[in-house]
Amino acid sequence: MNKHPISIRLLTKDDFKIIETAFKEQGWDKPASQFEQYAREQDKGERIILVAEYLNQFAGYVTIKWQSTYPPFLEMDIPEIVDLNVLIDYQNKGIATKLLDEAEKMVADTHFTIGIGFGLIEDYGAAQRLYVRRGYLPDGRGISQNGKQLKRGDQVQVDDDLALYLTKTL
């Protein structure tokens, strides 16, 4: 038996419904079809999906996009951590840290830098602090929305797509 309560592994097709149900039970919409798409991308080598279990129960996941949809990362060949989520009941147990440790280790095998973006609303506060503590720094390009760099005077709707992007040297 694994002596550590947290284990990390790759996504399998058996996970799709388990993940959907777990998030639905806490009121978050993460449909099985999202993970089916992720699995297709994983099979093509475009994305890696890491699943965390806590005491053998699904607890969260993270994905690595080898070719980011954020234009500056794409231009500089910086893989991006995307869609880090830990179930509410499993937060503050080191699960996000373990997921990020494994993601960074996988990226470090082939790249010197990793990127991540996060929303600017309060919902992302814990993630914002976590990334800074782990050594991620703003990429210096300001804020973006839906992949577009915003400029002084732009008017935006504050939502999950209003983001700041950071990088970390591995």
C-alpha positions as CSV (number, residue, x, y, z in Angstrom):
1,M,0.0,0.0,0.0
2,N,1.1,3.5,-0.8
3,K,2.4,5.1,2.5
4,H,1.6,8.6,1.3
5,P,-2.1,9.5,1.2
6,I,-1.7,11.4,-2.1
7,S,-1.0,9.5,-5.3
8,I,-0.7,11.0,-8.8
9,R,-1.3,9.2,-12.1
10,L,-2.4,9.8,-15.7
11,L,-6.0,10.1,-16.6
12,T,-7.8,7.0,-17.9
13,K,-11.2,6.5,-19.5
14,D,-12.4,5.0,-16.2
15,D,-12.0,8.5,-14.6
16,F,-14.4,10.5,-16.8
17,K,-17.7,9.7,-15.0
18,I,-16.0,9.7,-11.5
19,I,-14.7,13.2,-12.1
20,E,-17.9,14.5,-13.5
21,T,-19.9,13.1,-10.5
22,A,-17.4,14.3,-7.9
23,F,-17.5,17.9,-9.2
24,K,-21.3,17.8,-9.7
25,E,-21.7,16.9,-6.0
26,Q,-20.1,20.1,-5.0
27,G,-21.9,22.2,-7.6
28,W,-19.2,22.6,-10.2
29,D,-19.8,21.8,-13.9
30,K,-17.1,19.4,-15.2
31,P,-18.8,17.2,-17.7
32,A,-17.4,13.8,-18.7
33,S,-17.1,15.0,-22.2
34,Q,-14.5,17.5,-21.1
35,F,-12.3,14.7,-19.9
36,E,-13.0,12.6,-23.0
37,Q,-11.7,15.5,-25.0
38,Y,-8.7,15.8,-22.7
39,A,-8.0,12.1,-23.2
40,R,-8.1,12.5,-27.0
41,E,-5.6,15.3,-26.7
42,Q,-3.4,13.2,-24.3
43,D,-3.5,10.3,-26.8
44,K,-2.2,12.8,-29.5
45,G,0.6,14.1,-27.2
46,E,-1.0,17.6,-27.0
47,R,-1.8,17.5,-23.3
48,I,-1.1,15.5,-20.2
49,I,-3.8,15.1,-17.6
50,L,-2.6,14.2,-14.1
51,V,-5.2,12.8,-11.6
52,A,-4.7,13.1,-7.8
53,E,-6.2,10.6,-5.4
54,Y,-6.3,11.0,-1.7
55,L,-6.5,7.8,0.2
56,N,-7.5,6.1,-3.1
57,Q,-10.4,8.6,-3.8
58,F,-10.4,11.0,-6.6
59,A,-9.4,14.4,-5.3
60,G,-8.3,16.7,-8.2
61,Y,-6.5,17.0,-11.5
62,V,-4.3,19.3,-13.5
63,T,-3.4,19.4,-17.2
64,I,-0.3,20.4,-19.1
65,K,-0.8,21.9,-22.6
66,W,2.4,21.4,-24.6
67,Q,1.3,24.2,-27.0
68,S,-0.4,27.0,-25.1
69,T,-3.3,28.9,-26.5
70,Y,-1.8,32.0,-24.8
71,P,0.0,33.6,-27.8
72,P,3.2,34.7,-25.9
73,F,3.7,31.2,-24.5
74,L,3.0,29.6,-27.9
75,E,5.6,31.9,-29.6
76,M,8.2,31.1,-26.9
77,D,7.4,27.3,-26.8
78,I,6.4,27.5,-23.1
79,P,4.1,24.6,-22.0
80,E,1.2,25.8,-19.9
81,I,-0.4,24.4,-16.8
82,V,-4.1,24.6,-17.4
83,D,-7.2,23.7,-15.4
84,L,-5.8,22.9,-11.9
85,N,-8.8,21.8,-9.7
86,V,-9.0,20.1,-6.3
87,L,-12.3,19.1,-4.8
88,I,-13.3,21.4,-1.9
89,D,-13.3,18.5,0.6
90,Y,-9.6,17.8,-0.3
91,Q,-8.3,21.3,-0.3
92,N,-5.5,22.3,2.1
93,K,-4.1,18.8,2.1
94,G,-1.1,19.4,-0.3
95,I,-2.9,18.0,-3.3
96,A,-2.5,21.0,-5.6
97,T,1.2,21.1,-4.5
98,K,1.7,17.5,-5.4
99,L,0.0,17.9,-8.8
100,L,2.2,21.0,-9.6
101,D,5.3,19.2,-8.4
102,E,4.6,16.3,-10.8
103,A,3.6,18.7,-13.7
104,E,6.8,20.8,-13.3
105,K,8.9,17.6,-13.2
106,M,7.4,16.4,-16.4
107,V,7.9,19.7,-18.2
108,A,11.4,20.1,-16.9
109,D,12.4,16.9,-18.8
110,T,12.1,18.9,-22.1
111,H,11.7,22.6,-21.3
112,F,13.4,25.2,-19.2
113,T,10.3,27.3,-18.5
114,I,6.7,26.5,-17.6
115,G,3.7,28.9,-17.7
116,I,0.4,29.3,-15.9
117,G,-2.5,31.8,-16.0
118,F,-5.1,32.5,-13.4
119,G,-8.2,34.5,-13.1
120,L,-8.1,37.9,-11.3
121,I,-11.3,37.5,-9.2
122,E,-11.4,36.4,-5.6
123,D,-12.3,32.9,-6.5
124,Y,-8.7,32.4,-7.6
125,G,-7.1,33.9,-4.5
126,A,-5.7,30.6,-3.1
127,A,-4.2,29.7,-6.5
128,Q,-2.7,33.2,-6.9
129,R,-0.9,32.9,-3.6
130,L,0.2,29.2,-4.3
131,Y,1.8,30.1,-7.6
132,V,3.7,33.1,-6.2
133,R,5.0,30.9,-3.3
134,R,6.2,28.4,-5.8
135,G,8.3,30.9,-7.6
136,Y,6.0,31.9,-10.6
137,L,6.5,35.5,-11.7
138,P,4.3,37.6,-14.0
139,D,5.4,37.4,-17.6
140,G,5.4,41.2,-17.8
141,R,2.7,41.5,-20.4
142,G,-0.1,42.7,-18.1
143,I,-3.6,41.2,-18.1
144,S,-5.3,39.3,-20.9
145,Q,-8.8,38.3,-21.7
146,N,-9.5,35.3,-24.0
147,G,-5.9,35.4,-25.2
148,K,-5.9,39.2,-26.1
149,Q,-3.5,41.5,-24.3
150,L,-5.4,44.4,-22.8
151,K,-4.2,48.0,-23.1
152,R,-4.9,51.1,-21.1
153,G,-8.4,52.3,-21.8
154,D,-9.8,48.9,-22.7
155,Q,-13.1,48.1,-21.1
156,V,-13.7,44.5,-20.1
157,Q,-16.1,42.3,-18.3
158,V,-14.6,40.9,-15.1
159,D,-15.0,37.1,-15.4
160,D,-13.0,33.9,-15.3
161,D,-11.3,34.8,-18.6
162,L,-9.7,38.0,-17.3
163,A,-6.2,36.6,-16.5
164,L,-2.6,37.2,-15.5
165,Y,0.0,34.9,-16.9
166,L,3.1,33.8,-15.0
167,T,6.2,31.8,-15.8
168,K,8.7,29.8,-13.7
169,T,12.2,28.7,-14.7
170,L,12.6,25.0,-14.0
